[in-house]
């Protein structure tokens, strides 16, 4: 869960992850590099001069790989941090390291 006030306060851009429910099986689908580039570009339009991307951990999803590829296509420097975590709250802790 990501509280809206927290996302707004820290100017966090959220790129959704698809969740697929197939009976008793639940899987996720990482956002594409194109979706992430779109988010990075939107942040640049809003004034970002650099981006820190903290996707779902690589042991849970391919999002780190997609974010890294997207970062190589961005107009500003993008630092992708693999937090190794699946929860928004755990990844949020990385905000306080900057």
Biopython code that builds the backbone (N, CA, C, O; Angstrom):
import numpy as np
from Bio.PDB.StructureBuilder import StructureBuilder

atoms = [
    (1, "UNK", "N", (0.841, -1.174, 0.000)),
    (1, "UNK", "CA", (0.000, 0.000, 0.000)),
    (1, "UNK", "C", (0.887, 1.238, 0.000)),
    (1, "UNK", "O", (1.897, 1.289, 0.702)),
    (2, "UNK", "N", (0.512, 2.210, -0.772)),
    (2, "UNK", "CA", (1.266, 3.457, -0.815)),
    (2, "UNK", "C", (0.323, 4.616, -0.540)),
    (2, "UNK", "O", (-0.497, 4.954, -1.394)),
    (3, "UNK", "N", (0.416, 5.224, 0.612)),
    (3, "UNK", "CA", (-0.468, 6.344, 0.930)),
    (3, "UNK", "C", (-0.236, 7.515, -0.027)),
    (3, "UNK", "O", (0.907, 7.900, -0.274)),
    (4, "UNK", "N", (-1.310, 8.076, -0.561)),
    (4, "UNK", "CA", (-1.216, 9.166, -1.538)),
    (4, "UNK", "C", (-0.454, 10.361, -0.978)),
    (4, "UNK", "O", (0.319, 10.994, -1.698)),
    (5, "UNK", "N", (-0.663, 10.673, 0.295)),
    (5, "UNK", "CA", (0.016, 11.843, 0.875)),
    (5, "UNK", "C", (1.528, 11.648, 0.884)),
    (5, "UNK", "O", (2.284, 12.602, 0.700)),
    (6, "UNK", "N", (1.962, 10.422, 1.096)),
    (6, "UNK", "CA", (3.394, 10.125, 1.140)),
    (6, "UNK", "C", (4.016, 10.225, -0.250)),
    (6, "UNK", "O", (5.118, 10.748, -0.413)),
    (7, "UNK", "N", (3.304, 9.722, -1.236)),
    (7, "UNK", "CA", (3.769, 9.796, -2.618)),
    (7, "UNK", "C", (3.890, 11.256, -3.031)),
    (7, "UNK", "O", (4.877, 11.653, -3.651)),
    (8, "UNK", "N", (2.884, 12.054, -2.686)),
    (8, "UNK", "CA", (2.901, 13.473, -3.048)),
    (8, "UNK", "C", (3.990, 14.238, -2.290)),
    (8, "UNK", "O", (4.701, 15.055, -2.876)),
    (9, "UNK", "N", (4.116, 13.979, -1.019)),
    (9, "UNK", "CA", (5.100, 14.688, -0.187)),
    (9, "UNK", "C", (6.524, 14.515, -0.699)),
    (9, "UNK", "O", (7.315, 15.458, -0.683)),
    (10, "UNK", "N", (6.851, 13.302, -1.153)),
    (10, "UNK", "CA", (8.209, 13.006, -1.593)),
    (10, "UNK", "C", (8.362, 13.045, -3.113)),
    (10, "UNK", "O", (9.399, 12.660, -3.652)),
    (11, "UNK", "N", (7.309, 13.519, -3.802)),
    (11, "UNK", "CA", (7.335, 13.634, -5.257)),
    (11, "UNK", "C", (7.732, 12.303, -5.907)),
    (11, "UNK", "O", (8.631, 12.248, -6.746)),
    (12, "UNK", "N", (7.046, 11.245, -5.502)),
    (12, "UNK", "CA", (7.310, 9.896, -5.999)),
    (12, "UNK", "C", (6.406, 9.615, -7.191)),
    (12, "UNK", "O", (5.199, 9.850, -7.141)),
    (13, "UNK", "N", (7.005, 9.111, -8.256)),
    (13, "UNK", "CA", (6.241, 8.689, -9.428)),
    (13, "UNK", "C", (6.059, 7.180, -9.331)),
    (13, "UNK", "O", (7.028, 6.449, -9.125)),
    (14, "UNK", "N", (4.839, 6.717, -9.476)),
    (14, "UNK", "CA", (4.538, 5.291, -9.339)),
    (14, "UNK", "C", (4.168, 4.726, -10.706)),
    (14, "UNK", "O", (3.279, 5.241, -11.384)),
    (15, "UNK", "N", (4.864, 3.659, -11.102)),
    (15, "UNK", "CA", (4.546, 2.945, -12.342)),
    (15, "UNK", "C", (3.926, 1.623, -11.913)),
    (15, "UNK", "O", (4.578, 0.821, -11.244)),
    (16, "UNK", "N", (2.672, 1.389, -12.294)),
    (16, "UNK", "CA", (1.982, 0.188, -11.815)),
    (16, "UNK", "C", (2.554, -1.117, -12.360)),
    (16, "UNK", "O", (3.104, -1.170, -13.460)),
    (17, "UNK", "N", (2.411, -2.134, -11.578)),
    (17, "UNK", "CA", (2.800, -3.496, -11.912)),
    (17, "UNK", "C", (1.505, -4.268, -12.150)),
    (17, "UNK", "O", (0.586, -4.176, -11.336)),
    (18, "UNK", "N", (1.409, -5.016, -13.224)),
    (18, "UNK", "CA", (0.201, -5.792, -13.506)),
    (18, "UNK", "C", (0.165, -7.029, -12.618)),
    (18, "UNK", "O", (1.170, -7.722, -12.458)),
    (19, "UNK", "N", (-0.995, -7.295, -12.048)),
    (19, "UNK", "CA", (-1.201, -8.498, -11.243)),
    (19, "UNK", "C", (-2.217, -9.362, -11.988)),
    (19, "UNK", "O", (-3.316, -8.912, -12.314)),
    (20, "UNK", "N", (-1.827, -10.611, -12.250)),
    (20, "UNK", "CA", (-2.677, -11.528, -13.000)),
    (20, "UNK", "C", (-3.150, -12.636, -12.069)),
    (20, "UNK", "O", (-2.341, -13.347, -11.472)),
    (21, "UNK", "N", (-4.463, -12.773, -11.950)),
    (21, "UNK", "CA", (-5.044, -13.821, -11.109)),
    (21, "UNK", "C", (-5.640, -14.875, -12.034)),
    (21, "UNK", "O", (-6.546, -14.603, -12.823)),
    (22, "UNK", "N", (-5.110, -16.069, -11.911)),
    (22, "UNK", "CA", (-5.555, -17.199, -12.721)),
    (22, "UNK", "C", (-5.961, -18.309, -11.767)),
    (22, "UNK", "O", (-5.159, -19.192, -11.464)),
    (23, "UNK", "N", (-7.199, -18.273, -11.291)),
    (23, "UNK", "CA", (-7.626, -19.261, -10.298)),
    (23, "UNK", "C", (-6.874, -19.057, -9.015)),
    (23, "UNK", "O", (-6.918, -17.970, -8.438)),
    (24, "UNK", "N", (-6.176, -20.090, -8.548)),
    (24, "UNK", "CA", (-5.417, -20.008, -7.298)),
    (24, "UNK", "C", (-4.016, -19.447, -7.516)),
    (24, "UNK", "O", (-3.288, -19.213, -6.551)),
    (25, "UNK", "N", (-3.633, -19.230, -8.762)),
    (25, "UNK", "CA", (-2.297, -18.736, -9.074)),
    (25, "UNK", "C", (-2.331, -17.227, -9.314)),
    (25, "UNK", "O", (-3.150, -16.723, -10.082)),
    (26, "UNK", "N", (-1.431, -16.526, -8.646)),
    (26, "UNK", "CA", (-1.316, -15.082, -8.828)),
    (26, "UNK", "C", (0.109, -14.777, -9.271)),
    (26, "UNK", "O", (1.070, -15.192, -8.623)),
    (27, "UNK", "N", (0.238, -14.055, -10.370)),
    (27, "UNK", "CA", (1.551, -13.671, -10.869)),
    (27, "UNK", "C", (1.560, -12.163, -11.141)),
    (27, "UNK", "O", (0.515, -11.515, -11.178)),
    (28, "UNK", "N", (2.752, -11.634, -11.328)),
    (28, "UNK", "CA", (2.874, -10.220, -11.667)),
    (28, "UNK", "C", (3.571, -10.093, -13.017)),
    (28, "UNK", "O", (4.240, -11.014, -13.484)),
    (29, "UNK", "N", (3.398, -8.946, -13.619)),
    (29, "UNK", "CA", (4.054, -8.657, -14.885)),
    (29, "UNK", "C", (4.722, -7.295, -14.746)),
    (29, "UNK", "O", (4.061, -6.291, -14.483)),
    (30, "UNK", "N", (6.031, -7.274, -14.924)),
    (30, "UNK", "CA", (6.796, -6.036, -14.772)),
    (30, "UNK", "C", (6.364, -5.011, -15.812)),
    (30, "UNK", "O", (5.978, -5.376, -16.922)),
    (31, "UNK", "N", (6.428, -3.728, -15.457)),
    (31, "UNK", "CA", (6.173, -2.707, -16.474)),
    (31, "UNK", "C", (7.252, -2.796, -17.551)),
    (31, "UNK", "O", (8.385, -3.192, -17.278)),
    (32, "UNK", "N", (6.893, -2.431, -18.756)),
    (32, "UNK", "CA", (7.861, -2.476, -19.851)),
    (32, "UNK", "C", (8.844, -1.318, -19.726)),
    (32, "UNK", "O", (8.547, -0.316, -19.076)),
    (33, "UNK", "N", (10.017, -1.455, -20.348)),
    (33, "UNK", "CA", (10.939, -0.320, -20.362)),
    (33, "UNK", "C", (10.279, 0.938, -20.942)),
    (33, "UNK", "O", (10.558, 2.052, -20.499)),
    (34, "UNK", "N", (9.404, 0.750, -21.933)),
    (34, "UNK", "CA", (8.698, 1.885, -22.520)),
    (34, "UNK", "C", (7.819, 2.611, -21.519)),
    (34, "UNK", "O", (7.770, 3.841, -21.505)),
    (35, "UNK", "N", (7.119, 1.850, -20.676)),
    (35, "UNK", "CA", (6.299, 2.474, -19.638)),
    (35, "UNK", "C", (7.172, 3.260, -18.665)),
    (35, "UNK", "O", (6.811, 4.358, -18.242)),
    (36, "UNK", "N", (8.306, 2.696, -18.320)),
    (36, "UNK", "CA", (9.207, 3.376, -17.382)),
    (36, "UNK", "C", (9.824, 4.617, -18.010)),
    (36, "UNK", "O", (9.948, 5.646, -17.346)),
    (37, "UNK", "N", (10.215, 4.537, -19.282)),
    (37, "UNK", "CA", (10.740, 5.719, -19.974)),
    (37, "UNK", "C", (9.673, 6.816, -19.974)),
    (37, "UNK", "O", (9.983, 7.993, -19.785)),
    (38, "UNK", "N", (8.421, 6.426, -20.187)),
    (38, "UNK", "CA", (7.325, 7.396, -20.152)),
    (38, "UNK", "C", (7.241, 8.107, -18.814)),
    (38, "UNK", "O", (7.032, 9.319, -18.757)),
    (39, "UNK", "N", (7.404, 7.347, -17.735)),
    (39, "UNK", "CA", (7.387, 7.947, -16.396)),
    (39, "UNK", "C", (8.606, 8.837, -16.189)),
    (39, "UNK", "O", (8.495, 9.926, -15.625)),
    (40, "UNK", "N", (9.762, 8.380, -16.641)),
    (40, "UNK", "CA", (10.978, 9.191, -16.509)),
    (40, "UNK", "C", (10.835, 10.491, -17.297)),
    (40, "UNK", "O", (11.196, 11.561, -16.807)),
    (41, "UNK", "N", (10.305, 10.397, -18.529)),
    (41, "UNK", "CA", (10.112, 11.585, -19.354)),
    (41, "UNK", "C", (9.135, 12.562, -18.696)),
    (41, "UNK", "O", (9.351, 13.774, -18.717)),
    (42, "UNK", "N", (8.072, 12.034, -18.118)),
    (42, "UNK", "CA", (7.095, 12.889, -17.438)),
    (42, "UNK", "C", (7.740, 13.605, -16.254)),
    (42, "UNK", "O", (7.451, 14.775, -16.001)),
    (43, "UNK", "N", (8.604, 12.910, -15.536)),
    (43, "UNK", "CA", (9.308, 13.533, -14.407)),
    (43, "UNK", "C", (10.230, 14.649, -14.891)),
    (43, "UNK", "O", (10.354, 15.686, -14.239)),
    (44, "UNK", "N", (10.870, 14.435, -16.027)),
    (44, "UNK", "CA", (11.751, 15.463, -16.596)),
    (44, "UNK", "C", (10.934, 16.694, -16.985)),
    (44, "UNK", "O", (11.354, 17.824, -16.739)),
    (45, "UNK", "N", (9.781, 16.477, -17.584)),
    (45, "UNK", "CA", (8.901, 17.594, -17.950)),
    (45, "UNK", "C", (8.523, 18.394, -16.702)),
    (45, "UNK", "O", (8.375, 19.615, -16.761)),
    (46, "UNK", "N", (8.368, 17.701, -15.582)),
    (46, "UNK", "CA", (8.030, 18.364, -14.320)),
    (46, "UNK", "C", (9.239, 19.008, -13.643)),
    (46, "UNK", "O", (9.101, 19.646, -12.599)),
    (47, "UNK", "N", (10.418, 18.843, -14.233)),
    (47, "UNK", "CA", (11.598, 19.516, -13.701)),
    (47, "UNK", "C", (12.689, 18.635, -13.128)),
    (47, "UNK", "O", (13.689, 19.147, -12.625)),
    (48, "UNK", "N", (12.523, 17.329, -13.192)),
    (48, "UNK", "CA", (13.553, 16.438, -12.658)),
    (48, "UNK", "C", (14.842, 16.567, -13.467)),
    (48, "UNK", "O", (14.812, 16.597, -14.698)),
    (49, "UNK", "N", (15.959, 16.643, -12.774)),
    (49, "UNK", "CA", (17.266, 16.695, -13.445)),
    (49, "UNK", "C", (18.032, 15.402, -13.242)),
    (49, "UNK", "O", (19.063, 15.183, -13.879)),
    (50, "UNK", "N", (17.545, 14.551, -12.369)),
    (50, "UNK", "CA", (18.077, 13.206, -12.158)),
    (50, "UNK", "C", (16.980, 12.386, -11.504)),
    (50, "UNK", "O", (16.068, 12.934, -10.886)),
    (51, "UNK", "N", (17.071, 11.079, -11.642)),
    (51, "UNK", "CA", (16.018, 10.190, -11.144)),
    (51, "UNK", "C", (16.637, 9.043, -10.366)),
    (51, "UNK", "O", (17.649, 8.473, -10.773)),
    (52, "UNK", "N", (16.017, 8.715, -9.247)),
    (52, "UNK", "CA", (16.358, 7.511, -8.503)),
    (52, "UNK", "C", (15.159, 6.580, -8.650)),
    (52, "UNK", "O", (14.052, 6.904, -8.219)),
    (53, "UNK", "N", (15.388, 5.441, -9.252)),
    (53, "UNK", "CA", (14.331, 4.464, -9.476)),
    (53, "UNK", "C", (14.513, 3.313, -8.486)),
    (53, "UNK", "O", (15.577, 2.700, -8.413)),
    (54, "UNK", "N", (13.450, 3.034, -7.725)),
    (54, "UNK", "CA", (13.515, 1.969, -6.716)),
    (54, "UNK", "C", (12.396, 0.964, -7.021)),
    (54, "UNK", "O", (11.344, 0.980, -6.383)),
    (55, "UNK", "N", (12.637, 0.101, -7.995)),
    (55, "UNK", "CA", (11.606, -0.856, -8.386)),
    (55, "UNK", "C", (11.505, -2.042, -7.428)),
    (55, "UNK", "O", (12.298, -2.204, -6.501)),
    (56, "UNK", "N", (10.507, -2.847, -7.696)),
    (56, "UNK", "CA", (10.360, -4.107, -6.985)),
    (56, "UNK", "C", (11.667, -4.876, -7.114)),
    (56, "UNK", "O", (12.270, -4.887, -8.188)),
    (57, "UNK", "N", (12.110, -5.513, -6.052)),
    (57, "UNK", "CA", (13.400, -6.207, -6.043)),
    (57, "UNK", "C", (13.531, -7.256, -7.135)),
    (57, "UNK", "O", (12.551, -7.892, -7.525)),
    (58, "UNK", "N", (14.760, -7.428, -7.625)),
    (58, "UNK", "CA", (15.006, -8.340, -8.745)),
    (58, "UNK", "C", (14.694, -9.797, -8.417)),
    (58, "UNK", "O", (14.466, -10.596, -9.325)),
    (59, "UNK", "N", (14.680, -10.149, -7.150)),
    (59, "UNK", "CA", (14.335, -11.534, -6.828)),
    (59, "UNK", "C", (12.822, -11.787, -6.920)),
    (59, "UNK", "O", (12.370, -12.930, -6.849)),
    (60, "UNK", "N", (12.045, -10.698, -7.081)),
    (60, "UNK", "CA", (10.594, -10.819, -7.184)),
    (60, "UNK", "C", (10.064, -10.511, -8.576)),
    (60, "UNK", "O", (8.973, -10.951, -8.939)),
    (61, "UNK", "N", (10.835, -9.754, -9.360)),
    (61, "UNK", "CA", (10.299, -9.250, -10.612)),
    (61, "UNK", "C", (11.433, -8.872, -11.565)),
    (61, "UNK", "O", (12.584, -8.721, -11.158)),
    (62, "UNK", "N", (11.084, -8.726, -12.827)),
    (62, "UNK", "CA", (12.044, -8.263, -13.842)),
    (62, "UNK", "C", (12.070, -6.744, -13.935)),
    (62, "UNK", "O", (12.653, -6.187, -14.865)),
    (63, "UNK", "N", (11.442, -6.071, -12.975)),
    (63, "UNK", "CA", (11.332, -4.617, -13.040)),
    (63, "UNK", "C", (12.688, -3.919, -12.945)),
    (63, "UNK", "O", (12.872, -2.877, -13.573)),
    (64, "UNK", "N", (13.633, -4.450, -12.190)),
    (64, "UNK", "CA", (14.962, -3.830, -12.102)),
    (64, "UNK", "C", (15.622, -3.823, -13.480)),
    (64, "UNK", "O", (16.209, -2.818, -13.882)),
    (65, "UNK", "N", (15.530, -4.928, -14.198)),
    (65, "UNK", "CA", (16.109, -4.989, -15.545)),
    (65, "UNK", "C", (15.421, -4.004, -16.476)),
    (65, "UNK", "O", (16.085, -3.330, -17.263)),
    (66, "UNK", "N", (14.088, -3.912, -16.396)),
    (66, "UNK", "CA", (13.355, -2.968, -17.238)),
    (66, "UNK", "C", (13.721, -1.531, -16.889)),
    (66, "UNK", "O", (13.875, -0.695, -17.780)),
    (67, "UNK", "N", (13.861, -1.237, -15.597)),
    (67, "UNK", "CA", (14.221, 0.110, -15.156)),
    (67, "UNK", "C", (15.635, 0.476, -15.592)),
    (67, "UNK", "O", (15.897, 1.622, -15.956)),
    (68, "UNK", "N", (16.536, -0.480, -15.557)),
    (68, "UNK", "CA", (17.916, -0.235, -15.994)),
    (68, "UNK", "C", (17.966, 0.074, -17.483)),
    (68, "UNK", "O", (18.654, 1.003, -17.907)),
    (69, "UNK", "N", (17.238, -0.706, -18.278)),
    (69, "UNK", "CA", (17.178, -0.449, -19.717)),
    (69, "UNK", "C", (16.532, 0.910, -19.991)),
    (69, "UNK", "O", (17.031, 1.683, -20.809)),
    (70, "UNK", "N", (15.438, 1.197, -19.316)),
    (70, "UNK", "CA", (14.763, 2.489, -19.479)),
    (70, "UNK", "C", (15.682, 3.637, -19.078)),
    (70, "UNK", "O", (15.691, 4.684, -19.725)),
    (71, "UNK", "N", (16.442, 3.445, -18.029)),
    (71, "UNK", "CA", (17.366, 4.482, -17.574)),
    (71, "UNK", "C", (18.408, 4.814, -18.622)),
    (71, "UNK", "O", (18.849, 5.958, -18.732)),
    (72, "UNK", "N", (18.802, 3.808, -19.394)),
    (72, "UNK", "CA", (19.802, 4.058, -20.440)),
    (72, "UNK", "C", (19.221, 4.876, -21.589)),
    (72, "UNK", "O", (19.967, 5.420, -22.403)),
    (73, "UNK", "N", (17.900, 4.965, -21.659)),
    (73, "UNK", "CA", (17.234, 5.726, -22.720)),
    (73, "UNK", "C", (16.726, 7.089, -22.245)),
    (73, "UNK", "O", (16.191, 7.864, -23.037)),
    (74, "UNK", "N", (16.891, 7.376, -20.970)),
    (74, "UNK", "CA", (16.354, 8.616, -20.405)),
    (74, "UNK", "C", (17.219, 9.816, -20.753)),
    (74, "UNK", "O", (18.402, 9.681, -21.064)),
    (75, "UNK", "N", (16.606, 10.990, -20.695)),
    (75, "UNK", "CA", (17.301, 12.244, -21.000)),
    (75, "UNK", "C", (18.085, 12.799, -19.813)),
    (75, "UNK", "O", (18.829, 13.768, -19.958)),
    (76, "UNK", "N", (17.921, 12.193, -18.652)),
    (76, "UNK", "CA", (18.652, 12.614, -17.451)),
    (76, "UNK", "C", (19.274, 11.377, -16.821)),
    (76, "UNK", "O", (18.863, 10.261, -17.139)),
    (77, "UNK", "N", (20.250, 11.540, -15.938)),
    (77, "UNK", "CA", (20.821, 10.372, -15.269)),
    (77, "UNK", "C", (19.758, 9.643, -14.423)),
    (77, "UNK", "O", (18.987, 10.275, -13.701)),
    (78, "UNK", "N", (19.734, 8.320, -14.527)),
    (78, "UNK", "CA", (18.813, 7.496, -13.738)),
    (78, "UNK", "C", (19.638, 6.495, -12.951)),
    (78, "UNK", "O", (20.424, 5.737, -13.518)),
    (79, "UNK", "N", (19.452, 6.501, -11.654)),
    (79, "UNK", "CA", (20.123, 5.537, -10.777)),
    (79, "UNK", "C", (19.085, 4.516, -10.341)),
    (79, "UNK", "O", (18.112, 4.871, -9.675)),
    (80, "UNK", "N", (19.276, 3.263, -10.705)),
    (80, "UNK", "CA", (18.336, 2.200, -10.362)),
    (80, "UNK", "C", (18.880, 1.461, -9.147)),
    (80, "UNK", "O", (19.993, 0.936, -9.169)),
    (81, "UNK", "N", (18.088, 1.429, -8.100)),
    (81, "UNK", "CA", (18.489, 0.748, -6.868)),
    (81, "UNK", "C", (17.676, -0.521, -6.691)),
    (81, "UNK", "O", (16.448, -0.471, -6.635)),
    (82, "UNK", "N", (18.345, -1.645, -6.603)),
    (82, "UNK", "CA", (17.665, -2.910, -6.332)),
    (82, "UNK", "C", (17.605, -3.078, -4.823)),
    (82, "UNK", "O", (18.575, -3.492, -4.188)),
    (83, "UNK", "N", (16.465, -2.753, -4.269)),
    (83, "UNK", "CA", (16.294, -2.816, -2.820)),
    (83, "UNK", "C", (16.127, -4.249, -2.326)),
    (83, "UNK", "O", (16.210, -4.517, -1.127)),
    (84, "UNK", "N", (15.890, -5.161, -3.257)),
    (84, "UNK", "CA", (15.689, -6.544, -2.857)),
    (84, "UNK", "C", (14.416, -6.726, -2.043)),
    (84, "UNK", "O", (14.275, -7.701, -1.305)),
    (85, "UNK", "N", (13.486, -5.778, -2.183)),
    (85, "UNK", "CA", (12.267, -5.817, -1.382)),
    (85, "UNK", "C", (11.051, -5.797, -2.291)),
    (85, "UNK", "O", (11.105, -5.320, -3.425)),
    (86, "UNK", "N", (9.963, -6.323, -1.772)),
    (86, "UNK", "CA", (8.726, -6.315, -2.543)),
    (86, "UNK", "C", (7.751, -5.262, -2.047)),
    (86, "UNK", "O", (6.823, -4.905, -2.773)),
    (87, "UNK", "N", (7.926, -4.764, -0.857)),
    (87, "UNK", "CA", (6.946, -3.821, -0.329)),
    (87, "UNK", "C", (7.349, -2.376, -0.582)),
    (87, "UNK", "O", (8.532, -2.037, -0.587)),
    (88, "UNK", "N", (6.350, -1.535, -0.790)),
    (88, "UNK", "CA", (6.576, -0.110, -0.985)),
    (88, "UNK", "C", (7.240, 0.478, 0.253)),
    (88, "UNK", "O", (8.154, 1.295, 0.139)),
    (89, "UNK", "N", (6.792, 0.071, 1.424)),
    (89, "UNK", "CA", (7.334, 0.620, 2.673)),
    (89, "UNK", "C", (8.821, 0.323, 2.823)),
    (89, "UNK", "O", (9.581, 1.189, 3.256)),
    (90, "UNK", "N", (9.242, -0.875, 2.475)),
    (90, "UNK", "CA", (10.665, -1.224, 2.589)),
    (90, "UNK", "C", (11.499, -0.413, 1.611)),
    (90, "UNK", "O", (12.593, 0.040, 1.951)),
    (91, "UNK", "N", (10.993, -0.227, 0.405)),
    (91, "UNK", "CA", (11.731, 0.556, -0.586)),
    (91, "UNK", "C", (11.745, 2.029, -0.218)),
    (91, "UNK", "O", (12.688, 2.746, -0.549)),
    (92, "UNK", "N", (10.708, 2.478, 0.461)),
    (92, "UNK", "CA", (10.632, 3.876, 0.885)),
    (92, "UNK", "C", (11.772, 4.241, 1.837)),
    (92, "UNK", "O", (12.198, 5.396, 1.878)),
    (93, "UNK", "N", (12.259, 3.282, 2.587)),
    (93, "UNK", "CA", (13.375, 3.528, 3.502)),
    (93, "UNK", "C", (14.588, 4.057, 2.757)),
    (93, "UNK", "O", (15.388, 4.791, 3.338)),
    (94, "UNK", "N", (14.745, 3.709, 1.501)),
    (94, "UNK", "CA", (15.896, 4.181, 0.730)),
    (94, "UNK", "C", (15.855, 5.687, 0.495)),
    (94, "UNK", "O", (16.891, 6.293, 0.224)),
    (95, "UNK", "N", (14.690, 6.295, 0.592)),
    (95, "UNK", "CA", (14.596, 7.754, 0.439)),
    (95, "UNK", "C", (15.497, 8.478, 1.418)),
    (95, "UNK", "O", (16.053, 9.532, 1.107)),
    (96, "UNK", "N", (15.634, 7.913, 2.584)),
    (96, "UNK", "CA", (16.359, 8.587, 3.647)),
    (96, "UNK", "C", (17.857, 8.344, 3.585)),
    (96, "UNK", "O", (18.587, 8.743, 4.493)),
    (97, "UNK", "N", (18.328, 7.689, 2.518)),
    (97, "UNK", "CA", (19.757, 7.507, 2.344)),
    (97, "UNK", "C", (20.355, 8.592, 1.458)),
    (97, "UNK", "O", (21.568, 8.649, 1.255)),
    (98, "UNK", "N", (19.492, 9.446, 0.937)),
    (98, "UNK", "CA", (19.944, 10.517, 0.032)),
    (98, "UNK", "C", (19.908, 11.845, 0.714)),
    (98, "UNK", "O", (20.254, 12.860, 0.109)),
]
sb = StructureBuilder()
sb.init_structure("model")
sb.init_model(0)
sb.init_chain("A")
sb.init_seg("    ")
for serial, (resi, resn, name, xyz) in enumerate(atoms, 1):
    if name == "N":
        sb.init_residue(resn, " ", resi, " ")
    sb.init_atom(name, np.array(xyz, "f"), 0.0, 1.0, " ", f" {name:<3s}", serial, name[0])
structure = sb.get_structure()
